[in-house]
Amino acid sequence: MALINYVTQVQFDFGALALLQQECDRLGIKHPMIVTDAGVKAAGIVDRVLAQLTEPAAVGVFDQTPPNPNEAAVRAASQVYRDGGFDGIIAVGGGSAIDLAKGVAVCGTHDGPLKQFALIEGGLARITAATAPVIAIPTTAGTGSEVGRAAILILDDGRKVGILSPHVVPKSAICDPELTLGLPPMLTAATGMDAITHCIETFLSPLFNPPAEGIALDGLWRGWAHIERATKTGGDRDARWNMMSASMQGAMAFQKGLGCVHSLSHSLGGVNPRLHHGTLNAVLLPAVLDFNREAATVEKDHKFDRLAHAMGLPDGDAIGPAIKALNERLGLPATLTQMGVTRDLFPKIVEGALLDHSHKTNPREASADDYARLLDRSM
């Protein structure tokens, strides 16, 4: 049985931030808590957000989101949420801040540790409509977490897991490309490759969801056509607009499932939280695409040629080399070795990948040996 569900109300365009109070009123949020990180706050974006609210003095701010959000940060922010008597969350930042906000929306309104809400721990059934409403305001164009049904968080035991539920999806997303104009080139490139990976992996997923495939292909076209301009000319408004759209579309589509790129990058992020998720995806993507070329569903539906068409490439054989060349032009690492990954970590990485929720929706089943070979090819 296929589940096809699009639920987030999205306000999208330059200047959309001005609609924040309207969205709070629509959702009945009178006493919100902002969840963000120190960098976003230092850049003045939190002040811009507060300026849109009629009662900024009633707003709390938690700005201690780590680069890879973890259970300790969820506990700390949830305590602030409970103690402050807040009635909703405004997430401001990249995927880390938005995912942390989702974790707080659950743990700030439900009893028990974060672990019990992880999908692989049977957490889907434990997350109820009591979950706090979230308004997500992305400041990067990568994860698309502002419209996604999951939060990716690191547990105290080191596992990087998904907290998935329809109740976790933000009630509102305010996508204002203006907020991405100051994003540094390397962060633009890495987050942009995350969006492109989302579009590719979800399109290849064998689950049935034709609307998601159409959204993914259009998002891929936008991301592939505009990522270099956004990276090299950060003030290019058209490129920033299209990259934010590609990011949002990739996340709208990945309710269809992702694949081995993400099961590996999630596991790697748990093993070493300093590794950037989008950069990992960029490095891992060519090897995983080669592995997936042999999947029966991919070949039957001519999916690689359809991806190539969206990317302006001659055929499916050109995709892997084109991604490697793009990574090089963007200044991203070519290998996991350059990112500091060592082979002695392989067993732990493979163990985590096999347990990750994205593992189950790859178009071709991967064994432990397959994962080890994918890592080796990416070194």
Buried (B, 14 or more C-beta within 10 A) or exposed (E): EEEEEEEBBBBBEBEBBEBBEEBBEBBEBEBBBBBBBEBBBEBEBBEBBBEBBEEEEEBBBBBBBBBBBBBBBBBBBBBBBEEBEBBBBBBBBBBBBBBBBBBBBBBBBBEEBBBBBBBBBEBBEBBEEEBBBBBBBBBBBBBBBBBBBBBBBBBEEEBBBBBBBBBBBBBBBBBBBBBBEEBEBBBBBBBBBBBBBBBBBBBBBBBEBEEBBEBBBBBBBBBBBBBBBBBBEBEBBEBBBBBBBBBBBBBBBBBBBBBBBBBBBBBBBBBBBEBBBBBBBBBBBBBBBEBBBEBEBBBEBEBBBBBBBBBEBEEBEBBBEBBBEBBEEBEBBBEBEEBEBEEEBBEBBBBBBBBBBBBBBBBBEBEEEBBBBBBEBBB
